[in-house]
Amino acid sequence: MAETTIPSNAHALAERYRAGLATLFFGLLAAPIAWAVRLLFNYGIASSCFPDSGPMVGAAPQWVRIILVSIDVAAIVIAGSAALVSYRAWHRMRCEVSEDIEAPEYARELVEIGAGRTRLLATWGMMTGIGFALAVVFDLISPWAVPLCGW
């Protein structure tokens, strides 16, 4: 069996420099971090209904609901922007095989199925961004569906 030598510029990721590592990690990690920060802040603010180890009598102040909703909206915006950044990186890398060389068929097949570090990170960034945005949207119902203070 004859051994074939693959030139260095024929690598399936020859144009991986189009998406920076910081861009890929922002797309991958911004949505989960925004969700975690939102969870911590919303828990702390919603627990203001129990100031002295007992429930507060009466309705919650209006500022509690406004702050809870605004934190959720900020988390949705961050998760959506992370998904958009990841989509743009994925879109740029959809033709990762360099146009300067005649790439072998196996390299084109790998790129077509999404193989490659940059495409993998961008794909996971899209999934985490959309997933965490949906989780926050689902939780956005709670400030109106659940009474904040009082029984």
C-alpha positions as protocol buffer text, in pm:
chain_id: "A"
residue {
  index: 1
  type: MET
  ca { x: 0 y: 0 z: 0 }
}
residue {
  index: 2
  type: ALA
  ca { x: 144 y: 333 z: -103 }
}
residue {
  index: 3
  type: GLU
  ca { x: 171 y: 598 z: 161 }
}
residue {
  index: 4
  type: THR
  ca { x: 36 y: 940 z: 71 }
}
residue {
  index: 5
  type: THR
  ca { x: 182 y: 1256 z: 213 }
}
residue {
  index: 6
  type: ILE
  ca { x: -61 y: 1531 z: 302 }
}
residue {
  index: 7
  type: PRO
  ca { x: 76 y: 1884 z: 266 }
}
residue {
  index: 8
  type: SER
  ca { x: 52 y: 2098 z: 578 }
}
residue {
  index: 9
  type: ASN
  ca { x: -179 y: 2349 z: 413 }
}
residue {
  index: 10
  type: ALA
  ca { x: -420 y: 2068 z: 315 }
}
residue {
  index: 11
  type: HIS
  ca { x: -533 y: 2026 z: 673 }
}
residue {
  index: 12
  type: ALA
  ca { x: -908 y: 2035 z: 716 }
}
residue {
  index: 13
  type: LEU
  ca { x: -867 y: 2328 z: 954 }
}
residue {
  index: 14
  type: ALA
  ca { x: -641 y: 2539 z: 734 }
}
residue {
  index: 15
  type: GLU
  ca { x: -858 y: 2847 z: 789 }
}
residue {
  index: 16
  type: ARG
  ca { x: -927 y: 2802 z: 1158 }
}
residue {
  index: 17
  type: TYR
  ca { x: -775 y: 3144 z: 1232 }
}
residue {
  index: 18
  type: ARG
  ca { x: -1101 y: 3306 z: 1115 }
}
residue {
  index: 19
  type: ALA
  ca { x: -1259 y: 3240 z: 1454 }
}
residue {
  index: 20
  type: GLY
  ca { x: -1051 y: 3348 z: 1751 }
}
residue {
  index: 21
  type: LEU
  ca { x: -1027 y: 3143 z: 2067 }
}
residue {
  index: 22
  type: ALA
  ca { x: -1179 y: 3425 z: 2275 }
}
residue {
  index: 23
  type: THR
  ca { x: -1477 y: 3438 z: 2039 }
}
residue {
  index: 24
  type: LEU
  ca { x: -1530 y: 3064 z: 2063 }
}
residue {
  index: 25
  type: PHE
  ca { x: -1506 y: 3062 z: 2442 }
}
residue {
  index: 26
  type: PHE
  ca { x: -1741 y: 3359 z: 2472 }
}
residue {
  index: 27
  type: GLY
  ca { x: -1995 y: 3173 z: 2263 }
}
residue {
  index: 28
  type: LEU
  ca { x: -1947 y: 2858 z: 2465 }
}
residue {
  index: 29
  type: LEU
  ca { x: -1937 y: 2999 z: 2820 }
}
residue {
  index: 30
  type: ALA
  ca { x: -2127 y: 3329 z: 2824 }
}
residue {
  index: 31
  type: ALA
  ca { x: -2475 y: 3176 z: 2840 }
}
residue {
  index: 32
  type: PRO
  ca { x: -2406 y: 2931 z: 3127 }
}
residue {
  index: 33
  type: ILE
  ca { x: -2227 y: 3202 z: 3325 }
}
residue {
  index: 34
  type: ALA
  ca { x: -2514 y: 3448 z: 3267 }
}
residue {
  index: 35
  type: TRP
  ca { x: -2761 y: 3181 z: 3378 }
}
residue {
  index: 36
  type: ALA
  ca { x: -2563 y: 3106 z: 3696 }
}
residue {
  index: 37
  type: VAL
  ca { x: -2526 y: 3476 z: 3784 }
}
residue {
  index: 38
  type: ARG
  ca { x: -2897 y: 3527 z: 3716 }
}
residue {
  index: 39
  type: LEU
  ca { x: -2982 y: 3235 z: 3944 }
}
residue {
  index: 40
  type: LEU
  ca { x: -2769 y: 3369 z: 4229 }
}
residue {
  index: 41
  type: PHE
  ca { x: -2897 y: 3726 z: 4205 }
}
residue {
  index: 42
  type: ASN
  ca { x: -3260 y: 3628 z: 4160 }
}
residue {
  index: 43
  type: TYR
  ca { x: -3244 y: 3395 z: 4459 }
}
residue {
  index: 44
  type: GLY
  ca { x: -3091 y: 3667 z: 4673 }
}
residue {
  index: 45
  type: ILE
  ca { x: -3343 y: 3929 z: 4565 }
}
residue {
  index: 46
  type: ALA
  ca { x: -3645 y: 3700 z: 4587 }
}
residue {
  index: 47
  type: SER
  ca { x: -3543 y: 3599 z: 4939 }
}
residue {
  index: 48
  type: SER
  ca { x: -3599 y: 3960 z: 5048 }
}
residue {
  index: 49
  type: CYS
  ca { x: -3952 y: 3841 z: 5131 }
}
residue {
  index: 50
  type: PHE
  ca { x: -3806 y: 3679 z: 5441 }
}
residue {
  index: 51
  type: PRO
  ca { x: -3613 y: 3962 z: 5610 }
}
residue {
  index: 52
  type: ASP
  ca { x: -3607 y: 3837 z: 5972 }
}
residue {
  index: 53
  type: SER
  ca { x: -3627 y: 3457 z: 5941 }
}
residue {
  index: 54
  type: GLY
  ca { x: -4000 y: 3487 z: 5886 }
}
residue {
  index: 55
  type: PRO
  ca { x: -4220 y: 3578 z: 5591 }
}
residue {
  index: 56
  type: MET
  ca { x: -4286 y: 3942 z: 5521 }
}
residue {
  index: 57
  type: VAL
  ca { x: -4649 y: 4035 z: 5572 }
}
residue {
  index: 58
  type: GLY
  ca { x: -4824 y: 4183 z: 5272 }
}
residue {
  index: 59
  type: ALA
  ca { x: -4725 y: 4209 z: 4910 }
}
residue {
  index: 60
  type: ALA
  ca { x: -4369 y: 4242 z: 4789 }
}
residue {
  index: 61
  type: PRO
  ca { x: -4246 y: 4583 z: 4689 }
}
residue {
  index: 62
  type: GLN
  ca { x: -4281 y: 4648 z: 4316 }
}
residue {
  index: 63
  type: TRP
  ca { x: -3905 y: 4685 z: 4277 }
}
residue {
  index: 64
  type: VAL
  ca { x: -3855 y: 4314 z: 4349 }
}
residue {
  index: 65
  type: ARG
  ca { x: -4052 y: 4206 z: 4043 }
}
residue {
  index: 66
  type: ILE
  ca { x: -3891 y: 4472 z: 3822 }
}
residue {
  index: 67
  type: ILE
  ca { x: -3539 y: 4368 z: 3921 }
}
residue {
  index: 68
  type: LEU
  ca { x: -3614 y: 3996 z: 3878 }
}
residue {
  index: 69
  type: VAL
  ca { x: -3752 y: 4050 z: 3528 }
}
residue {
  index: 70
  type: SER
  ca { x: -3470 y: 4286 z: 3425 }
}
residue {
  index: 71
  type: ILE
  ca { x: -3205 y: 4035 z: 3537 }
}
residue {
  index: 72
  type: ASP
  ca { x: -3381 y: 3764 z: 3337 }
}
residue {
  index: 73
  type: VAL
  ca { x: -3398 y: 3987 z: 3028 }
}
residue {
  index: 74
  type: ALA
  ca { x: -3026 y: 4067 z: 3061 }
}
residue {
  index: 75
  type: ALA
  ca { x: -2946 y: 3694 z: 3083 }
}
residue {
  index: 76
  type: ILE
  ca { x: -3158 y: 3627 z: 2773 }
}
residue {
  index: 77
  type: VAL
  ca { x: -2974 y: 3901 z: 2582 }
}
residue {
  index: 78
  type: ILE
  ca { x: -2634 y: 3761 z: 2685 }
}
residue {
  index: 79
  type: ALA
  ca { x: -2733 y: 3404 z: 2596 }
}
residue {
  index: 80
  type: GLY
  ca { x: -2875 y: 3518 z: 2263 }
}
residue {
  index: 81
  type: SER
  ca { x: -2562 y: 3715 z: 2180 }
}
residue {
  index: 82
  type: ALA
  ca { x: -2347 y: 3413 z: 2268 }
}
residue {
  index: 83
  type: ALA
  ca { x: -2554 y: 3197 z: 2034 }
}
residue {
  index: 84
  type: LEU
  ca { x: -2527 y: 3461 z: 1760 }
}
residue {
  index: 85
  type: VAL
  ca { x: -2149 y: 3493 z: 1801 }
}
residue {
  index: 86
  type: SER
  ca { x: -2119 y: 3115 z: 1783 }
}
residue {
  index: 87
  type: TYR
  ca { x: -2338 y: 3101 z: 1475 }
}
residue {
  index: 88
  type: ARG
  ca { x: -2125 y: 3362 z: 1302 }
}
residue {
  index: 89
  type: ALA
  ca { x: -1807 y: 3170 z: 1387 }
}
residue {
  index: 90
  type: TRP
  ca { x: -1965 y: 2846 z: 1267 }
}
residue {
  index: 91
  type: HIS
  ca { x: -2084 y: 3015 z: 949 }
}
residue {
  index: 92
  type: ARG
  ca { x: -1735 y: 3148 z: 877 }
}
residue {
  index: 93
  type: MET
  ca { x: -1588 y: 2802 z: 931 }
}
residue {
  index: 94
  type: ARG
  ca { x: -1839 y: 2607 z: 723 }
}
residue {
  index: 95
  type: CYS
  ca { x: -1585 y: 2592 z: 440 }
}
residue {
  index: 96
  type: GLU
  ca { x: -1277 y: 2530 z: 650 }
}
residue {
  index: 97
  type: VAL
  ca { x: -1083 y: 2360 z: 371 }
}
residue {
  index: 98
  type: SER
  ca { x: -845 y: 2610 z: 219 }
}
residue {
  index: 99
  type: GLU
  ca { x: -942 y: 2728 z: -129 }
}
residue {
  index: 100
  type: ASP
  ca { x: -575 y: 2750 z: -234 }
}
residue {
  index: 101
  type: ILE
  ca { x: -518 y: 2377 z: -251 }
}
residue {
  index: 102
  type: GLU
  ca { x: -695 y: 2079 z: -393 }
}
residue {
  index: 103
  type: ALA
  ca { x: -817 y: 1911 z: -76 }
}
residue {
  index: 104
  type: PRO
  ca { x: -870 y: 1538 z: -70 }
}
residue {
  index: 105
  type: GLU
  ca { x: -1225 y: 1408 z: -52 }
}
residue {
  index: 106
  type: TYR
  ca { x: -1191 y: 1281 z: 307 }
}
residue {
  index: 107
  type: ALA
  ca { x: -1109 y: 1635 z: 426 }
}
residue {
  index: 108
  type: ARG
  ca { x: -1420 y: 1775 z: 260 }
}
residue {
  index: 109
  type: GLU
  ca { x: -1633 y: 1501 z: 419 }
}
residue {
  index: 110
  type: LEU
  ca { x: -1492 y: 1579 z: 764 }
}
residue {
  index: 111
  type: VAL
  ca { x: -1572 y: 1947 z: 722 }
}
residue {
  index: 112
  type: GLU
  ca { x: -1920 y: 1868 z: 593 }
}
residue {
  index: 113
  type: ILE
  ca { x: -2009 y: 1670 z: 907 }
}
residue {
  index: 114
  type: GLY
  ca { x: -1873 y: 1941 z: 1133 }
}
residue {
  index: 115
  type: ALA
  ca { x: -1543 y: 1786 z: 1235 }
}
residue {
  index: 116
  type: GLY
  ca { x: -1280 y: 2024 z: 1357 }
}
residue {
  index: 117
  type: ARG
  ca { x: -1214 y: 2207 z: 1682 }
}
residue {
  index: 118
  type: THR
  ca { x: -1347 y: 2547 z: 1575 }
}
residue {
  index: 119
  type: ARG
  ca { x: -1667 y: 2408 z: 1426 }
}
residue {
  index: 120
  type: LEU
  ca { x: -1721 y: 2185 z: 1731 }
}
residue {
  index: 121
  type: LEU
  ca { x: -1682 y: 2475 z: 1975 }
}
residue {
  index: 122
  type: ALA
  ca { x: -1902 y: 2699 z: 1761 }
}
residue {
  index: 123
  type: THR
  ca { x: -2170 y: 2428 z: 1737 }
}
residue {
  index: 124
  type: TRP
  ca { x: -2167 y: 2373 z: 2112 }
}
residue {
  index: 125
  type: GLY
  ca { x: -2176 y: 2748 z: 2166 }
}
residue {
  index: 126
  type: MET
  ca { x: -2492 y: 2771 z: 1957 }
}
residue {
  index: 127
  type: MET
  ca { x: -2652 y: 2486 z: 2150 }
}
residue {
  index: 128
  type: THR
  ca { x: -2562 y: 2623 z: 2494 }
}
residue {
  index: 129
  type: GLY
  ca { x: -2668 y: 2975 z: 2400 }
}
residue {
  index: 130
  type: ILE
  ca { x: -3007 y: 2865 z: 2273 }
}
residue {
  index: 131
  type: GLY
  ca { x: -3057 y: 2613 z: 2554 }
}
residue {
  index: 132
  type: PHE
  ca { x: -2980 y: 2854 z: 2836 }
}
residue {
  index: 133
  type: ALA
  ca { x: -3184 y: 3130 z: 2670 }
}
residue {
  index: 134
  type: LEU
  ca { x: -3483 y: 2894 z: 2664 }
}
residue {
  index: 135
  type: ALA
  ca { x: -3422 y: 2802 z: 3028 }
}
residue {
  index: 136
  type: VAL
  ca { x: -3429 y: 3167 z: 3130 }
}
residue {
  index: 137
  type: VAL
  ca { x: -3738 y: 3234 z: 2916 }
}
residue {
  index: 138
  type: PHE
  ca { x: -3910 y: 2944 z: 3090 }
}
residue {
  index: 139
  type: ASP
  ca { x: -3812 y: 3085 z: 3430 }
}
residue {
  index: 140
  type: LEU
  ca { x: -3930 y: 3433 z: 3328 }
}
residue {
  index: 141
  type: ILE
  ca { x: -4285 y: 3311 z: 3398 }
}
residue {
  index: 142
  type: SER
  ca { x: -4223 y: 3276 z: 3771 }
}
residue {
  index: 143
  type: PRO
  ca { x: -4230 y: 3644 z: 3878 }
}
residue {
  index: 144
  type: TRP
  ca { x: -4591 y: 3662 z: 3756 }
}
residue {
  index: 145
  type: ALA
  ca { x: -4714 y: 3308 z: 3820 }
}
residue {
  index: 146
  type: VAL
  ca { x: -4578 y: 3272 z: 4175 }
}
residue {
  index: 147
  type: PRO
  ca { x: -4663 y: 3525 z: 4444 }
}
residue {
  index: 148
  type: LEU
  ca { x: -4342 y: 3686 z: 4562 }
}
residue {
  index: 149
  type: CYS
  ca { x: -4431 y: 3752 z: 4925 }
}
residue {
  index: 150
  type: GLY
  ca { x: -4726 y: 3680 z: 5143 }
}
residue {
  index: 151
  type: TRP
  ca { x: -4950 y: 3380 z: 5138 }
}
